[in-house]
Amino acid sequence: MKILITSDLYPPVINGVATFSQNLARGLVAAGHEVLVIAPSQDGKRSVEYDGDIPIHRVRSVIFPFYQNIRICVAPQLEVRNILQEFKPDIIHNQMPLAIGQATTMIARRHDTPIVSTSHAMPENLMDNLSKLSAFSKPFNYMLADFGRRYHSKSDAVTSPTKSGIDGFAKFTSKLDAPLYVISNGINLNEYSPGEVREELYDTYHLPTDKPIITYLGRLDAEKHVWVLLRAMKKILETHDVHMMIVGSGVDLENSQQLAEELGIDEHVTFTGRVPEEDKAELHRIGTLFAVASPAELQCIAALEAMASGQPVVAVDAGALSELCHDGENGYLFDLDDYDMAAEKIIAVLDDDSLREEFSQESLAIARSHNLDFTIEQFVALYEAVIEKKAEEITARPSGWRDRILESEFVEYIRAVRSSDDEELSAMTDEEIKKL
């Protein structure tokens, strides 16, 4: 198959959507398919680059002010149209409802190209970073969710990485004109697994080798609630000699560093900032456990990576995290923003080596069910089914434009008005009927 993947977030951007999009593209090529990616330019200018056999068409973009190192496209329609006309994909897989996804959907529908879209959206991801609009977050979240519903209704099939993501559509499901499927983002188990760690890595990131290390890897933005982990750390340090490693960057990095200083725990917390991809897998292995407090996770690929590396997980009971962290089986859940409870759960894992080993083995088992190879197989099967169904729909259509008009809902409406027993309705002109 010739598969076009569009994503308004793509590496080098560090983000779950970007990671999944790249994993999907690479996995499809490894499975023997031809893939082309459309993503925003990282310098604002149009260009083409290659990730192995994958051409990445970078379309013109501008800086997005609410997140670090993210650029968005404003009017990519012409560039997208030219790419589609040249590549002629069998199917399109859109990752986001922003400008590239919108433009691709509009053009694909004109040419009857099948479309699959994946919902990665959590409105809180944006609203928590727009503090000036916090008073309007509830209606804003509703509008964003309805915007997503209208966008995904233009696709031939819609996927979400978790059941929680599908449940998020619950209030709009009756209005969503496309079938829904749960397909995990998946992770590459060849890259993430238990193993040894180079000694120099501890020196590179100034990490201790003689005490437990609590880890968090991910963006440092407001919706990640890293402050909960820092306040839990202060509580833990009252009775335990431990260290915390926070890997990643974002708009909330400086605030997090400042909070660590104010709490008097900065000597016990390492902020690594952004790290090379080759170091990330080993940093997952360093941790004694993985902790996450973000209530806006649709799956949390970083947690999956940690689990595949053999780490127990202590996570907030919000979003889709309970689908990865099974309370009492591979870790513990804590209530939203309850840092005392988070500290209690982390200590429970630190204090019991046999429990930690039990949780570790269960994390590995859960991670295996999210193998990227299985994710690729599921998407390929979905693509094939969508392509076949689209072909059947096209074949069943009236052949000529006159037949299409005669079978349209509007013509049926006119016929109903004309045959009405209501004299006023039946006497209306076509123009008056149109105004109705």
N, C-alpha and C positions, 0 to 999 in steps of 0.2 A: 504493500500500500504506500501511497504518497500522502504523508501526514503533515499538516501544517499546525504548529503549536504557537499560540500567541500568549504572551505574558507581559504585563506592564511592570512586573518585578522579575528580574533574572540576574544571575551572577554577573559581575562581582558583588551585587547587592546581597547582603546577608539577611535572609528572611525565609520563613518556611515555604512560602509560595515559590520563591526563586529556587530554593533547593529542590523542591518537588518537580518543578518544570524542567530543570536540568537533568535530574534523575530519569524522568519520563523520556526525554529526548534521547538520552544515551541508551536507555534500556530498549527502546523501540528500534534503534539502529542496530544494537547487538542482536535483536531478534530478527533482523533481516529486512527491515522497512526503511524507506527513504523519508527523511525528516528534514523540515526546514523550520526555523524559529524566527519569529518577529518579536523584537523587544526594544525598549527605549535606548537611544544612544547614551553613552556615558560621558561624552564631551559635547553633546548637543548637536553634533553633525551626523549626517547620514553616512553609513559605512556598512561593509560586510566583513565579518570575521569568521573563523572556523574553529570549532571544537571537535577535533578529529575530522570525521566525515560529515559533521553537522554544520551547514551554513547558518549563521546568525545574522539576520538583516536588522541592523540598528537604525531605527527611524529617528528623525529629529525630535529633540526634547528640551525641556526647561527644568530648572531645579524645583523640587517640591519642598516648600519651606518647613513642613511639620515633622519631617524625618531626616536624619542624616544620610547623605550619600544616596538619595533616591531622586530620580528624575522621572518626569511624566511627559507624555506627548499631548499636544493641544489639538492639532488638526492633521492627523496622519492619513486621511482618507486617500489622497492621491498616491502616496507611497505604498500604502497597503494594496490598493487596487492594482498597481503595476506588478507588485510581487505575486499576487494571486493569479493574474493573467499569465505571467511567465511560468509559475510553478505548476499551476493546474492541479491542486490537491484533490485526492479522493475524498478526504474528510478533514475537517478543521476541529481542533481542540482548543477552546478558549479558557484561559485561567482566571481572567478578571474582567469586570464590567466597566473598565475605564476606557480611555479613548481608543486604544488599539483593538480591544475586544469589541467595542461598539462599532468601529469602522469595519472590522472584519465580518461581523455578523450582518451588517447592512448589505455589504457587497456580496457575501456568500448567498444570502437569501435571494438576491436578484438572479443568481446563476444556478440556483437549486443545488448548491454544494452542501452536503450534510454537515451538521454542526453538533458537537458535544461540548458542553460547558461544565466546568467544575466550580462549585461554590466553596471558596475559601474564606468567605466574608464573615467577619464579626464586627458590627458597627462600633462596638466599644473600642476596637483598635484605633479608630480615628478619634472618637469623641473624648477619650481619656487624655488625648494630647491637645485638645482644643479647650483649655481650661476656661477661656472667656465665654464659651458657649455651654458650659456645664449645666446651667439652669434650663437649657433647652434640650438636654440629652435624650430624654424620653421620646418627645415627638420627633426629634431628629433621627433617633435609632429606628423608629417606626417607618419614617419616610425612606431611609436608606434600605431597610428590609423590603419595602414595597418596590423600590427602584430595582433591587436585585430580582424580585419576583417577575417584574415586567421584562427585564433583560433576559432572564433564563427561559421565559416562555417562548422566546424566539428560537430556542435551540431544539434539536430533535431528541436530545436526551440530556439529563442533568445528573451530575454525580456530586457526592460529598464524601470526604474521607471518614466520617463517623456518623453513627446513628443520631448523635446529638445535633449534628449539622442538618440532618433531615428533619429532626424535630423542630429545629429553628424555623423551618418552612411551614410548620403546622398550621398557623393561622392563615397562610396563603395557599396551602396545598390545593384547595378547591378551585383556586383561580390560576394555578400554574398549569399551562398547556404543554407540558412535557413530562415524560416518565422520569422517576427519580431512582437512583441507584447508590448504594454505599460501596465505595471502593477505597481502601486505605491508600494513603500517600506512599506507604512502604519505605523501606530502607535497604541499602545494600549491605547485606550481612557479611560480604567479603571485606568490607572496609571497617566495620564495627564489630568487634568481638573481644572477649577477655584476652589478656596477654601481658607481656612484659612492657615496661616503660624505660626509655633511655634515661640514665642517671643525669645526663646533662640537661634534660628537660626541667628537672627540679631546679637546677641552677639558673637556667634561662628565665624562669618565671618566679624565682625567689620563693620556692615552696619548701616547707619543712618535710623531712622524711621520717620524723619520729612521732607523728601524731595523726589522728584521723583528719580527713579533709572533706568538708561538705562542699559540693559543687553546684553551680548553676551556669549553664551555657545558653546564651541567647541574646536577643536584643535587649538593650537597656533603655526602654521607653516607658512612659507613664503607666500604660495598661499592664505592664509586666509585674507591677507591685513588688519590686525588689526591696523596697523599704521594709516589707514584712519579714523577709529573710534576714535583713540586718538587725532588726529589733529582736527577732528570735535568737540570733547569734549572741546578742548581748546577754540574753537570759541563759543560754547554754553555757557561756563562759563563766557564769557564777559557780558552776560545779564541775565543769569539764575543760580540759586543756585540748582545744581543737582549733582547726584553721578553716577558713572559708575561701574558696576560689570562685570568683565571678568572671566568666569569660564572655567578652562581647563588648559592643559599643552602642551608643544611641544618644538621643537627646537628653536622657535622664542620667547619664553617666556622672556628670559633675555633681548633680544633686545627691546621687548615691554615695559618692566619695565624701562629700561634705557631711552627710548624715553619719557615715562611719566614724568620722573625726569627732562629731558632736557626741556620739554615743561612747567614745573612748575605746573603740574596738579596731581602729584603723591598722594597728600593728598585727592584728589577727585576721585581716582580710586582704586578699590579693585581687586587685582589679587588673586583669591582663590586657584589657582593650581587645581590639580585633587581632586574631591570631591567624597564621598561615593554615591553609586547609590540611596540610600534612601533619600539623601538630594537634589538630582537633581530636582525632581518634585516640591518640595517646593520652590527652588531657582527660577524656572521658574515663580512661582506665585508672587514672590517679585517684579519683574520688572514692570515698568510703560509701557515700550515698549521694543521690541527685535530689535536689530540692527545687520546687517551682511553686510560685504563689500567684501566677497570672490567672485571673478569672476569664480571660478572653482567648482561650486556646481552643481551636477547632480540632486539633489533634496533638500538636506539639512534637515535631520531628526530633527536637533535641532530647526529649524524654525517651523517645523510642531508641535513639542512638545510645543513650546511657544504659537503657535496659539491655540492649544487644551487647553492651560491654560488660554486663553482669552486675549492674548497680541496682540496689533497692531504690525505691522512689518514695519521697514524702511530698505530697501535692495537695493543693487546695481543692476542695470538693466543689468545683465549679467548671463551667464549660464542658469540654469532653474529656477532661483528665481522668475521670473515674473509669473511662473505658480502657485506660492504660494502667493506671494505678488501682489495682484491686485491693481494697482495704483489708488488711490482715493477711493477704496472700503474697504480694510482692512489695508491700510497703504500707504506708498509712495515709489517710486523708485527714485534712484539718479544715475547720470552718473558715469562710472567707475573711481575710484580714485579721484572723485570730493568731497573733504571733506567739502568744503564750502556749496555745495548743500546738502550734507548729514546733516550738521548742521541745515540748513534751514528747511529741511523736519522733522527732529526730533523736532525742536522748534514748528513747526506747530501742531504737535500732542500734545506736552506738554501744549500748550497754550489754547487748546480747549477741555474741559472736555466732552462736548456732542459729539464732533467728535471722541474722543478717545473711548467713549462708543459704538458709531456706528461701528467703526473699530473693536472693540473687539468682537461684536456680529457676524460680518462677518467672522472674523478669526475662531470663533467657528464653523460656518456653513461650511467653507471650510475644516477645520480639520475633520469634521464628514464624509466627502466624502472620506477620507483616512483611515477610520477605518481598523485596522489590520484584523478584522474578514472577511471583504470583500476581502482584499488582499489574505488571505488564501483560500477563496472560489475560487478565480480566478486561483490561482496556482494549486489547486487540479483539477479543470476542465481542465487546460492545460496539466497537467501530464497525466490524463486519455486519453485525445485526442492523445497525443504524443505516449503513450504506444500502443494504438489501431492502429495508423498509422504505427508504427514500425512493429507490428505483421503482418499487411497486406503486407508490403514490403518484409518481410522475406518469407511469404507464396508464394509470386509472383516470387521469385527467382528460377532460374533453380536448380533442385535437386542435380545434381552431378557436380563434378569439371570439367569434360570434357564439359558439357553443359555450365557451366559458362564461360569457356575459349572461346568456340565457339561463345557465345553471347557478348563477350567483345568488346570494342571499338578498341582494338589493332588488333583483327582478322578482323574486318570490314576494318580497314586501310590497312592490308595486301591484302585483297581481292580487294580493290580499286586499289592498286598499280599493282597487277597482271593483272587486266583487263584493265589497261591503254593503250591508243593508242600510248603512248610514248614508243618507242622501248627500250630506255635506262632504263626507269623505270621498264618495264615489265621483263627485263632481270636480274634485281637485285636479289641477294641472300637474304635469310632471315636475315642474319647478317647485310648486307648493309641496308636493310629496317629498322632494329632496330636503326641503327645510325641516320637515318632521324628523 
